[in-house]
Every structure is written in C-alpha cells, then in structure tokens.
Amino acid sequence: SNGTGCIEGAIGPLCTICQPGYYLRESTSQCEECDTVTEQNYYIGPAIGLSLVMLVVLAGWWIKDRAIAWAKVPENKRILEDISEGCTGIFVTMQIILLIKSNHTSLGGGEMPTPYGKFLEVLSFVALDVIQWLPLNCAYEDGFSAWDALVAVTLTPLAAFVIVLIFAQVRTARGSSPLSVAHVLGYFFKGMLFVLPTISRRIFQTFRCQTYDNGEVRLLEMDLEIDCTSSEYKLMLSYAVIMCLVYPIGVWFTLLAWLWSFRKRLDPAVRRNIEESRVIQMRKQDEVLRDAPITTVALKFKPRYWYYECITLARRLLLTSVALMFTSLSYMTIFVFFLTVITLIIDKECEPYQRRWTSAFMYFLDWQLVFFIQAVIMMDADIVSGAGAVATSSVLLATNLLLVVIVVIDQRGDMKREKRESEILRQRSLRSNGEGGGGGGLSGIDRGEDFSVEMVDMSTEVEDGADGAGTAAVHVSVEAADMVFENPLHAGQASATAVPAVPAAQENRGDNDRPRFNGEPQ
C-alpha cells in the first residue's frame, strides 16, 4: 500500500490509475514501475516475433534468387500459399482470442489460468496494440491518458498512408517505377485488415462509462480520471464518433465497394455460365486482377464467394469491438458465444476457400474460438476452479496444438491424393486421345503444371437422315482447375484433340449435320 489504500503504483478512483513513474501493463492489469521495465520479461514475445521476422527477411534476401526459382515450381507455390493462409488464419484467430480476453477481464471476468494464460501472455504482441507494448506513461511527466492513446492510435495509420503516398508520387516524378494511388491504397487496406480490430476496439472503449455513488458520478471505464460529464469527454466522444465512421464503418464499406467493382471479373460465371474450375483459371490469367493489390484478398475464395473477406472482417469487428457495447459480462459472453457458433456453421456449410485444405484449417480455427469461450464460461460460472481450472486450461492448450497437427497431416494427405488423382486423369486423357484418333495428344498443354482433364457424357446420338447417315453429338467438359496453356492458340489445339475424327462421308454436309463441340458446328 502507498497510504491511499491502493497497491504500490496505483492511485485514483478504485485504484485503477497508475501514478507518475508507473505504467499499466494490460496483460497483467498491474501498475509496473518504469525503472524496472528493462528487467522484466514482458517483451520476450514481441522480441521473439520481431527477431523471427528479421531472420526471415534476411534469409529471403540472401537466397532470393534460389527462393524465386523454387517458388515458381507449381507444387512449391501451392505449399507457400498454404503456409501463408495457415499463418494468417492463426494470427487472426489468436488476435481475436487476445482481444476477447481483454474485454472479458475489463468487465470483471476472471483471468485465464496457466498454462494457457501464460501462452496468451507470450503472444500478447499479436494484438498489435502498440500502446500496450510501449510504457508511454513513463515518457510523459503528467502521464499518458486514454485521450492521448485514442489520438495516437487513430492518426498514426493515416499519417503513414499520407507519407507513403507522397513517397510514391516522388518516385513517379523522378521516373522511377510508378506506384499509383490505387496501389498505395490497396496495400494500405491489406495492412489495415490486421490492425483494424485493435484500432476499432480502442475507439469503442470511448463509449463505455461507468456510474458510481448511486449514479451521481459517471467516469470513463478505460480511464477513471476522465469525467463523462465534462467538456473534455464530450470532445473525446465527438472525435471517437468521427473515427468510428473512418475505421470500422468506413474501411469495411470501402473494401466491399472496391471488391464489388471487380465482381464481374472475380465471378464471371454469373453472366457467362462458366464452370467454376474454368473461372478460377481465368482469374489467374486476368491481368487486371493481378495488377490490383486489393483483389488478392478475394482470389483465395471461390468465385461465388468473392465478398467473403468482408464477412470475416465483420465477424472480427463484432467479436472484438462491438461486443464492448454490452455493459454486462454475461450479455457480452452470450453474444460472443452465439456469434462464434453461427460463423462456425457458416464456414462449414459454405467452405468458401478455393483450397479444400484451407477451408478445413479455418474450420478448425473456428472450433478453437468456441473452445476458448466455453472454457471462459465454465470458469466464470465456477463450474471449474482451482486445479480444475488449471486442468481445463491445459486441455485447451493441448487441443489447440492437436488441431494444428491434425490439419497439417491432413494437408499432406490432400496433396498426395490430388497428385495421384491428377496422374490417373492424365493417363485416362492420353488413352482417350489415342483411341479417338487425336494424334498429337496434349502437346498444347504445359506439362510442368499439375492438371486434370475429365471426359464426361461421351454419348453419341444417332438420328436417321435422308441418306441414312448419323449425326454425332459429342459433349466434352474440360475441368481446368490447374491447367495452364502456353498461349491462347493452345486452348483450341487441346480441344481439338478431345474431339473424335469426323468421317469422310460427313465432310461435305451442311453445318446443321456436322458434329458439334459445345453447341458449335465444327
């Protein structure tokens, strides 16, 4: 105690404010002395994360030529895409868990016991809350208030965007490789997808005031030094409303509108009645989509789910920010639990990702969220406590690690199965071409790519004609999920090899009597 009834370093209403010379460590909810910052191990997680990033960057620069050559191999390219999607999914899921945990604690919920609690503390840097990393209260004589934190968190991304935009314009003016405003904005939005939940949470915390002394006093929950009836808070509230329109609402609707402008290219099957596998191949070869950085967030989904990134972003904002609008711990927990269950069902039923492995991995990550919230509910309801809470925490951590192992093993099995199925289909297509008299086989197809050709409904309908000859109607469906043509003319060559030779007796017939391929006379 420091003579005020509070523990050392804490002062103010309900001992929730750190006195000068101390800063609030959110992961422990304790006021830590500034002089001992370097002696603590709180920065082990961020230090490890930054070190790994630097090592990866340095290693990539050292072996960039070999890495580029390795990445161009189709099978290796798939591995990199799977790793990228998996790491992004883990990052997003852990960020949601950390922010939910912080919201849960702020409303009076209990702390997560070890070992899972320690595991989350080490990963606290994933929340990307710079205010939590840096003891800014130690840098200012009068402390670093919630008002200061709100301004810093909301203006820093906008300032960074303006600086990068100016840099791009200078490069363009000097004749260097041009970087348009659309490109800068696209990269800015892709970066915002990672930090938007943290920024939005900081904004929504501004709307939370608590009443004390039978309603006579209303104080800001995140900073009890701010009176919610004061002119300072009214200014802070007005600023928060503007930033709410800029960030959670503005970014979400801008992303949806931007992707909407590419919808006909992202899903051309809607207006052209093209099979999904062919659409996926068309999107890979579309230079407009490849030139627009923002479209990469949609290309990982199936064509008809080009908008699904907006759904996942809305889920993250609802779970981490909008949930703060509930003033009761029980109501907020119920809201978060039902939302996670609903999104789990949606992900399972839609399976929106192109890669089957990615859909399965994201589904398991959804279950990780559900398990975490169930553990929180059991501990809040005192269903488990003491040793039981520790056992539950241990099971939760083991389950999360087990899910990752299961999905990795399943991914390796998927790759082997797809490779085996592709080889079987390739042999079948070669035999079909030989029997049909196609001659040249699949010479127009790049054999370096993994591809599959499926011959379906090879039916011949014979109708009586004036001279007794028959008309052959051949229906061919080419499934080109992984097929890449060397040039546009090869598409016609490959199609020609799949059509049986036309009898000489039919060469002089009219268009209506000739064999048809996809409804067109040959």
ZALUM-223334 format. One record per residue (C-alpha): residue number from 1; residue in one letter; x, y, z. Coordinates in steps of 0.1 Angstrom, whole numbers, always signed. Layout:
// ZALUM-223334
NODE     i   aa      xx      yy      zz
NODE   NUM    a       X       Y       Z
...
//
This chain:
// ZALUM-223334
NODE     i   aa      xx      yy      zz
NODE     1    s      +0      +0      +0
NODE     2    n     +11     +36      -7
NODE     3    g     -10     +52     +20
NODE     4    t     -41     +56      -2
NODE     5    g     -54     +20      +3
NODE     6    c     -41     +10     -32
NODE     7    i     -12     -12     -41
NODE     8    e     +21      +4     -49
NODE     9    g     +19     +25     -81
NODE    10    a     -19     +27     -82
NODE    11    i     -39     +58     -73
NODE    12    g     -72     +74     -82
NODE    13    p    -108     +61     -82
NODE    14    l    -109     +23     -75
NODE    15    c     -71     +23     -77
NODE    16    t     -73     +20    -115
NODE    17    i     -48     +48    -124
NODE    18    c     -10     +44    -124
NODE    19    q      +8     +73    -107
NODE    20    p     +37     +90    -125
NODE    21    g     +67     +67    -127
NODE    22    y     +45     +37    -133
NODE    23    y     +27     +24    -163
NODE    24    l      -3      +0    -167
NODE    25    r      +6     -34    -181
NODE    26    e     -27     -45    -196
NODE    27    s     -19     -82    -198
NODE    28    t     -14     -83    -160
NODE    29    s     -37     -54    -151
NODE    30    q      -9     -41    -128
NODE    31    c     +10      -8    -125
NODE    32    e     +46     -16    -132
NODE    33    e     +75      +7    -122
NODE    34    c     +91     +24    -151
NODE    35    d    +127     +19    -138
NODE    36    t    +122     -19    -139
NODE    37    v    +109     -21    -175
NODE    38    t    +141     -35    -189
NODE    39    e    +144     -60    -160
NODE    40    q    +110     -76    -168
NODE    41    n    +104    -103    -194
NODE    42    y     +72     -87    -208
NODE    43    y     +89     -81    -241
NODE    44    i    +100    -116    -247
NODE    45    g     +71    -123    -270
NODE    46    p     +74     -92    -292
NODE    47    a    +112     -96    -292
NODE    48    i    +109    -132    -304
NODE    49    g     +83    -122    -330
NODE    50    l    +104     -93    -344
NODE    51    s    +135    -114    -344
NODE    52    l    +119    -142    -364
NODE    53    v    +106    -116    -389
NODE    54    m    +140    -101    -393
NODE    55    l    +156    -135    -397
NODE    56    v    +131    -145    -424
NODE    57    v    +137    -112    -443
NODE    58    l    +175    -116    -441
NODE    59    a    +174    -152    -452
NODE    60    g    +150    -144    -480
NODE    61    w    +173    -116    -492
NODE    62    w    +203    -139    -490
NODE    63    i    +188    -167    -511
NODE    64    k    +162    -147    -530
NODE    65    d    +173    -160    -565
NODE    66    r    +171    -196    -554
NODE    67    a    +139    -189    -535
NODE    68    i    +122    -173    -565
NODE    69    a    +132    -203    -587
NODE    70    w    +119    -227    -561
NODE    71    a     +87    -208    -557
NODE    72    k     +80    -209    -594
NODE    73    v     +76    -247    -593
NODE    74    p     +38    -253    -591
NODE    75    e     +39    -278    -562
NODE    76    n     +62    -255    -542
NODE    77    k     +39    -225    -550
NODE    78    r     +10    -244    -535
NODE    79    i     +30    -251    -504
NODE    80    l     +38    -214    -499
NODE    81    e      +2    -204    -504
NODE    82    d      -9    -230    -478
NODE    83    i     +17    -218    -453
NODE    84    s      +7    -182    -459
NODE    85    e     -30    -188    -455
NODE    86    g     -24    -210    -424
NODE    87    c      -2    -184    -407
NODE    88    t     -27    -157    -415
NODE    89    g     -55    -178    -400
NODE    90    i     -36    -185    -368
NODE    91    f     -27    -148    -364
NODE    92    v     -62    -136    -369
NODE    93    t     -76    -163    -345
NODE    94    m     -51    -155    -318
NODE    95    q     -57    -118    -321
NODE    96    i     -95    -124    -316
NODE    97    i     -88    -145    -286
NODE    98    l     -65    -119    -270
NODE    99    l     -89     -91    -276
NODE   100    i    -119    -111    -263
NODE   101    k     -98    -120    -232
NODE   102    s     -90     -83    -226
NODE   103    n    -127     -73    -230
NODE   104    h    -137    -101    -207
NODE   105    t    -113     -90    -180
NODE   106    s    -123     -54    -182
NODE   107    l    -159     -64    -174
NODE   108    g    -149     -82    -143
NODE   109    g    -142    -117    -157
NODE   110    g    -116    -139    -143
NODE   111    e     -81    -144    -156
NODE   112    m     -72    -174    -177
NODE   113    p     -51    -198    -155
NODE   114    t     -18    -213    -165
NODE   115    p      -6    -228    -188
NODE   116    y     -29    -213    -214
NODE   117    g     -29    -179    -197
NODE   118    k      +9    -178    -199
NODE   119    f      +7    -189    -235
NODE   120    l     -16    -159    -243
NODE   121    e      +7    -135    -224
NODE   122    v     +37    -145    -245
NODE   123    l     +16    -140    -277
NODE   124    s      +2    -106    -265
NODE   125    f     +21     -89    -293
NODE   126    v      -3    -105    -318
NODE   127    a     -30     -80    -307
NODE   128    l      -8     -53    -323
NODE   129    d     -16     -29    -295
NODE   130    v     +14      -5    -296
NODE   131    i      +1     +14    -266
NODE   132    q      +4     -18    -246
NODE   133    w     +39     -26    -258
NODE   134    l     +54      +8    -250
NODE   135    p     +53     +22    -215
NODE   136    l     +42     +57    -228
NODE   137    n     +31     +67    -193
NODE   138    c     +67     +68    -184
NODE   139    a     +76     +91    -212
NODE   140    y     +53    +119    -201
NODE   141    e     +55    +137    -168
NODE   142    d     +17    +140    -165
NODE   143    g     +11    +105    -178
NODE   144    f      -4     +92    -210
NODE   145    s     -42     +94    -208
NODE   146    a     -69     +75    -228
NODE   147    w     -75    +106    -248
NODE   148    d     -38    +107    -258
NODE   149    a     -39     +69    -267
NODE   150    l     -70     +74    -289
NODE   151    v     -55    +102    -309
NODE   152    a     -22     +83    -313
NODE   153    v     -38     +50    -324
NODE   154    t     -62     +66    -349
NODE   155    l     -39     +92    -365
NODE   156    t      -8     +70    -369
NODE   157    p     -22     +48    -398
NODE   158    l     -35     +79    -416
NODE   159    a      -1     +97    -413
NODE   160    a     +17     +66    -425
NODE   161    f      -7     +64    -455
NODE   162    v      +0    +100    -464
NODE   163    i     +38     +96    -461
NODE   164    v     +38     +65    -484
NODE   165    l     +16     +83    -509
NODE   166    i     +39    +113    -510
NODE   167    f     +69     +89    -514
NODE   168    a     +51     +71    -543
NODE   169    q     +44    +104    -561
NODE   170    v     +80    +115    -557
NODE   171    r     +92     +82    -572
NODE   172    t     +68     +87    -601
NODE   173    a     +80    +122    -607
NODE   174    r    +116    +111    -608
NODE   175    g    +109     +85    -635
NODE   176    s    +113     +55    -612
NODE   177    s     +88     +26    -613
NODE   178    p     +54     +42    -609
NODE   179    l     +33     +35    -579
NODE   180    s      -3     +47    -584
NODE   181    v     -27     +59    -557
NODE   182    a     -47     +28    -562
NODE   183    h     -17      +6    -554
NODE   184    v      -8     +26    -523
NODE   185    l     -45     +25    -512
NODE   186    g     -46     -13    -519
NODE   187    y     -15     -20    -498
NODE   188    f     -29      +3    -470
NODE   189    f     -61     -17    -469
NODE   190    k     -43     -50    -468
NODE   191    g     -23     -38    -438
NODE   192    m     -55     -23    -422
NODE   193    l     -70     -58    -422
NODE   194    f     -45     -68    -395
NODE   195    v     -47     -37    -372
NODE   196    l     -84     -27    -377
NODE   197    p     -98     -47    -348
NODE   198    t     -73     -32    -324
NODE   199    i     -80      +3    -336
NODE   200    s    -117      -2    -335
NODE   201    r    -116     -16    -300
NODE   202    r     -98     +15    -288
NODE   203    i    -125     +36    -304
NODE   204    f    -154     +17    -289
NODE   205    q    -138     +18    -254
NODE   206    t    -145     +55    -255
NODE   207    f    -183     +49    -254
NODE   208    r    -181     +29    -221
NODE   209    c    -188     +50    -190
NODE   210    q    -195     +36    -155
NODE   211    t    -217     +52    -128
NODE   212    y    -206     +54     -92
NODE   213    d    -221     +67     -59
NODE   214    n    -257     +58     -69
NODE   215    g    -254     +73    -103
NODE   216    e    -241    +107     -92
NODE   217    v    -207    +102    -109
NODE   218    r    -200     +89    -144
NODE   219    l    -164     +80    -153
NODE   220    l    -148     +67    -184
NODE   221    e    -141     +30    -178
NODE   222    m    -108     +29    -196
NODE   223    d     -95     +60    -177
NODE   224    l    -113     +69    -145
NODE   225    e     -96    +103    -144
NODE   226    i    -120    +114    -172
NODE   227    d    -154    +125    -161
NODE   228    c    -181    +115    -187
NODE   229    t    -200    +147    -180
NODE   230    s    -170    +170    -186
NODE   231    s    -164    +191    -218
NODE   232    e    -131    +171    -223
NODE   233    y    -151    +139    -226
NODE   234    k    -176    +154    -250
NODE   235    l    -148    +165    -273
NODE   236    m    -133    +130    -270
NODE   237    l    -167    +114    -277
NODE   238    s    -172    +135    -309
NODE   239    y    -137    +126    -321
NODE   240    a    -144     +89    -314
NODE   241    v    -176     +90    -335
NODE   242    i    -157    +105    -364
NODE   243    m    -130     +78    -362
NODE   244    c    -158     +52    -360
NODE   245    l    -170     +64    -393
NODE   246    v    -135     +64    -407
NODE   247    y    -122     +30    -395
NODE   248    p    -147      +2    -386
NODE   249    i    -175     +15    -408
NODE   250    g    -156     +34    -435
NODE   251    v    -129      +7    -441
NODE   252    w    -155     -21    -442
NODE   253    f    -178      -4    -467
NODE   254    t    -148      +8    -488
NODE   255    l    -135     -27    -490
NODE   256    l    -169     -41    -501
NODE   257    a    -174     -14    -527
NODE   258    w    -139     -18    -541
NODE   259    l    -143     -56    -544
NODE   260    w    -178     -50    -559
NODE   261    s    -162     -30    -587
NODE   262    f    -143     -62    -597
NODE   263    r    -172     -87    -592
NODE   264    k    -177     -94    -629
NODE   265    r    -140    -104    -632
NODE   266    l    -139    -123    -598
NODE   267    d    -170    -143    -607
NODE   268    p    -177    -142    -645
NODE   269    a    -196    -174    -643
NODE   270    v    -227    -154    -631
NODE   271    r    -232    -138    -665
NODE   272    r    -214    -163    -688
NODE   273    n    -225    -197    -673
NODE   274    i    -189    -210    -670
NODE   275    e    -179    -238    -648
NODE   276    e    -161    -229    -615
NODE   277    s    -128    -246    -623
NODE   278    r    -125    -227    -656
NODE   279    v    -134    -194    -638
NODE   280    i    -105    -200    -613
NODE   281    q     -81    -205    -642
NODE   282    m     -94    -174    -660
NODE   283    r     -89    -153    -628
NODE   284    k     -53    -164    -626
NODE   285    q     -46    -151    -661
NODE   286    d     -66    -119    -657
NODE   287    e     -40     -90    -659
NODE   288    v     -65     -65    -644
NODE   289    l     -69     -87    -612
NODE   290    r     -32     -93    -609
NODE   291    d     -25     -56    -612
NODE   292    a     -49     -46    -584
NODE   293    p     -34     -54    -550
NODE   294    i     -68     -54    -532
NODE   295    t     -81     -83    -553
NODE   296    t     -57    -107    -536
NODE   297    v     -80    -108    -506
NODE   298    a    -107    -122    -528
NODE   299    l     -88    -146    -551
NODE   300    k     -83    -171    -522
NODE   301    f    -120    -177    -521
NODE   302    k    -142    -195    -546
NODE   303    p    -156    -172    -574
NODE   304    r    -191    -170    -559
NODE   305    y    -177    -160    -525
NODE   306    w    -155    -131    -537
NODE   307    y    -170    -110    -509
NODE   308    y    -162    -134    -481
NODE   309    e    -133    -113    -467
NODE   310    c    -159     -87    -458
NODE   311    i    -178    -113    -438
NODE   312    t    -147    -125    -419
NODE   313    l    -137     -88    -412
NODE   314    a    -173     -81    -399
NODE   315    r    -170    -111    -376
NODE   316    r    -137     -99    -362
NODE   317    l    -151     -64    -355
NODE   318    l    -182     -77    -339
NODE   319    l    -163    -101    -316
NODE   320    t    -136     -76    -305
NODE   321    s    -152     -41    -307
NODE   322    v    -190     -41    -310
NODE   323    a    -191     -66    -281
NODE   324    l    -179     -37    -259
NODE   325    m    -213     -21    -262
NODE   326    f    -226     -46    -237
NODE   327    t    -222     -34    -201
NODE   328    s    -229     -68    -186
NODE   329    l    -203     -96    -186
NODE   330    s    -230    -122    -191
NODE   331    y    -246    -105    -220
NODE   332    m    -213     -99    -237
NODE   333    t    -202    -135    -232
NODE   334    i    -235    -148    -246
NODE   335    f    -232    -125    -277
NODE   336    v    -197    -136    -284
NODE   337    f    -205    -173    -279
NODE   338    f    -235    -173    -303
NODE   339    l    -217    -153    -329
NODE   340    t    -188    -177    -329
NODE   341    v    -211    -207    -333
NODE   342    i    -231    -190    -361
NODE   343    t    -199    -182    -380
NODE   344    l    -186    -217    -375
NODE   345    i    -217    -231    -391
NODE   346    i    -215    -207    -420
NODE   347    d    -178    -215    -426
NODE   348    k    -186    -252    -426
NODE   349    e    -216    -251    -449
NODE   350    c    -201    -226    -474
NODE   351    e    -165    -239    -475
NODE   352    p    -156    -206    -492
NODE   353    y    -119    -211    -499
NODE   354    q    -106    -225    -532
NODE   355    r     -83    -249    -515
NODE   356    r    -101    -277    -496
NODE   357    w     -72    -277    -470
NODE   358    t     -77    -240    -463
NODE   359    s    -114    -244    -456
NODE   360    a    -107    -273    -432
NODE   361    f     -79    -254    -414
NODE   362    m    -101    -223    -409
NODE   363    y    -129    -246    -397
NODE   364    f    -106    -260    -370
NODE   365    l     -96    -225    -360
NODE   366    d    -133    -216    -356
NODE   367    w    -135    -245    -331
NODE   368    q    -105    -231    -313
NODE   369    l    -125    -199    -306
NODE   370    v    -155    -219    -295
NODE   371    f    -134    -240    -271
NODE   372    f    -119    -208    -256
NODE   373    i    -152    -192    -249
NODE   374    q    -166    -224    -234
NODE   375    a    -136    -225    -210
NODE   376    v    -142    -189    -201
NODE   377    i    -179    -196    -194
NODE   378    m    -171    -226    -172
NODE   379    m    -147    -207    -151
NODE   380    d    -170    -176    -148
NODE   381    a    -198    -199    -136
NODE   382    d    -174    -217    -111
NODE   383    i    -181    -250    -128
NODE   384    v    -143    -255    -126
NODE   385    s    -119    -238    -102
NODE   386    g     -85    -243     -87
NODE   387    a     -70    -275    -100
NODE   388    g    -100    -280    -123
NODE   389    a     -94    -246    -139
NODE   390    v     -57    -254    -145
NODE   391    a     -67    -288    -160
NODE   392    t     -92    -271    -183
NODE   393    s     -65    -246    -194
NODE   394    s     -41    -274    -201
NODE   395    v     -67    -293    -221
NODE   396    l     -74    -261    -241
NODE   397    l     -38    -256    -249
NODE   398    a     -33    -292    -259
NODE   399    t     -64    -292    -280
NODE   400    n     -52    -262    -299
NODE   401    l     -19    -278    -307
NODE   402    l     -35    -311    -316
NODE   403    l     -58    -294    -341
NODE   404    v     -29    -278    -358
NODE   405    v     -11    -312    -361
NODE   406    i     -42    -329    -374
NODE   407    v     -47    -303    -401
NODE   408    v     -11    -303    -412
NODE   409    i     -12    -341    -416
NODE   410    d     -45    -338    -435
NODE   411    q     -29    -312    -458
NODE   412    r      -1    -335    -467
NODE   413    g     -26    -363    -474
NODE   414    d     -46    -339    -496
NODE   415    m     -15    -330    -516
NODE   416    k      -6    -367    -522
NODE   417    r     -42    -376    -531
NODE   418    e     -45    -347    -556
NODE   419    k     -12    -356    -572
NODE   420    r     -23    -392    -575
NODE   421    e     -57    -383    -589
NODE   422    s     -41    -359    -614
NODE   423    e     -18    -386    -627
NODE   424    i     -47    -411    -631
NODE   425    l     -68    -385    -650
NODE   426    r     -37    -377    -672
NODE   427    q     -33    -413    -682
NODE   428    r     -70    -416    -690
NODE   429    s     -69    -385    -711
NODE   430    l     -40    -398    -731
NODE   431    r     -57    -431    -737
NODE   432    s     -89    -413    -748
NODE   433    n     -69    -392    -773
NODE   434    g     -52    -423    -787
NODE   435    e     -85    -441    -792
NODE   436    g    -102    -411    -807
NODE   437    g     -75    -406    -834
NODE   438    g     -65    -372    -820
NODE   439    g     -29    -379    -830
NODE   440    g      -9    -352    -812
NODE   441    g     -21    -358    -777
NODE   442    l     -19    -329    -753
NODE   443    s     +10    -311    -770
NODE   444    g      -6    -277    -764
NODE   445    i      -6    -280    -726
NODE   446    d     +23    -270    -704
NODE   447    r     +32    -304    -688
NODE   448    g     +51    -286    -660
NODE   449    e     +17    -278    -644
NODE   450    d      -5    -302    -625
NODE   451    f     -37    -305    -645
NODE   452    s     -67    -328    -649
NODE   453    v     -90    -334    -679
NODE   454    e    -123    -351    -672
NODE   455    m    -142    -366    -701
NODE   456    v    -179    -368    -692
NODE   457    d    -210    -377    -710
NODE   458    m    -193    -390    -741
NODE   459    s    -226    -400    -757
NODE   460    t    -233    -404    -794
NODE   461    e    -269    -399    -805
NODE   462    v    -277    -412    -840
NODE   463    e    -307    -398    -859
NODE   464    d    -320    -411    -891
NODE   465    g    -313    -388    -921
NODE   466    a    -322    -388    -958
NODE   467    d    -292    -408    -967
NODE   468    g    -292    -430    -936
NODE   469    a    -260    -414    -922
NODE   470    g    -258    -404    -885
NODE   471    t    -251    -372    -867
NODE   472    a    -227    -374    -838
NODE   473    a    -232    -351    -809
NODE   474    v    -202    -351    -786
NODE   475    h    -203    -333    -752
NODE   476    v    -170    -327    -737
NODE   477    s    -163    -310    -703
NODE   478    v    -127    -300    -695
NODE   479    e    -120    -294    -659
NODE   480    a     -91    -269    -659
NODE   481    a     -86    -261    -622
NODE   482    d     -48    -264    -626
NODE   483    m     -44    -263    -664
NODE   484    v     -22    -235    -679
NODE   485    f     -20    -230    -717
NODE   486    e     +13    -218    -732
NODE   487    n      -6    -194    -754
NODE   488    p     -43    -188    -764
NODE   489    l     -40    -209    -795
NODE   490    h     -32    -240    -775
NODE   491    a     -66    -240    -760
NODE   492    g     -80    -247    -794
NODE   493    q     -54    -274    -800
NODE   494    a     -62    -292    -768
NODE   495    s     -99    -290    -775
NODE   496    a     -93    -304    -810
NODE   497    t     -75    -335    -797
NODE   498    a    -105    -343    -775
NODE   499    v    -130    -345    -804
NODE   500    p    -132    -377    -825
NODE   501    a    -123    -376    -861
NODE   502    v    -151    -367    -885
NODE   503    p    -159    -394    -910
NODE   504    a    -151    -386    -946
NODE   505    a    -188    -391    -956
NODE   506    q    -197    -361    -935
NODE   507    e    -172    -336    -947
NODE   508    n    -195    -322    -974
NODE   509    r    -225    -320    -951
NODE   510    g    -240    -286    -940
NODE   511    d    -234    -270    -907
NODE   512    n    -265    -285    -892
NODE   513    d    -253    -320    -899
NODE   514    r    -218    -317    -887
NODE   515    p    -206    -329    -853
NODE   516    r    -209    -303    -826
NODE   517    f    -185    -293    -798
NODE   518    n    -201    -273    -771
NODE   519    g    -230    -265    -794
NODE   520    e    -209    -250    -822
NODE   521    p    -206    -267    -857
NODE   522    q    -171    -279    -865
//
